[in-house]
Amino acid sequence: MFWKFDLHSSSHIDTLLEREDVTLKELMDEEDVLQECKAQNRKLIEFLLKSECLEDLVSFITEEPPQDMDEKIRYK
């Protein structure tokens, strides 16, 4: 029957957040991180609210990345 299939798929972000050694950069490399924030993914929001993550996010926003960095990484 239709119900025997598991249609609930967990996102890759949830899988990453289950690890203890996940980093902010790993999460930022995920394509659906913004969509997960908009969907109010509780695990993701709690991770982003940690003081070390907030400090890194503020530095990403306020500091200019080095010119010798790959353009794709600089853009992120």
N, C-alpha and C positions, 0 to 999 in steps of 0.2 A: 504494500500500500504506500501511499504518498508519505505517511507519517513516519515511516521507518528510516527515512533519510534525515540526517542531521543538517538542517539548513542554517543553523546558527554557526557562523564562522567567526572565530575570534580574530581580531586584527593582529598584525605582526607587532604592533606597538605594545599590545597587552603581553605578548610573548616576551618581548624585550624587557618590559617592566617587571616581569617575574624574576629576572636575574638580579642578583645583588650587586653585580659589578657594572651595570649599565651606565653609560655616560650620556651627557647631554648631547654631545656631538653625534653619537650613534642615533639618538632619537631624531635629531635635526636632519639626518640623512634620509629619513623615511619620507616618502612622498605624501602620505596621508596624515601627517602630524597636525596640520592646520584643520583638516576636517574632523579629526578626533578631538581637537580643542573645541571646535564649534559644537560638536555633539556632546560636550561636557563629559568626556571620559574621566571618571573620577581618579583612577590610578595615575593617569597622565598629569592631571591638574595638581594632584598632591605631590608628584615628583617635581614639577616645575616650581612649586611654591617653597621648596627647600631653599635655605639661604644661599648655599653654594651655587645652585642653579640660577637663582635670581641675580646673583652677582655676575655670573657668566653671561646671562642674557643682557644685562645692562651694559657690560663691556662690549658685547657684540654690536650693540646698537650705537654706542657712543664713540667707539674707537675705530679709526680707519684701518682696514686690513693691509698687510704689507703688499707692495706692488709685485713682488716676485712670486706671489701665490697664484695657483691656477684660477682662472677667471670664474669657473663654475663654483669653486669654494668661496671666492671673494664675494660673489653675488649672494650666496646663501647667508 
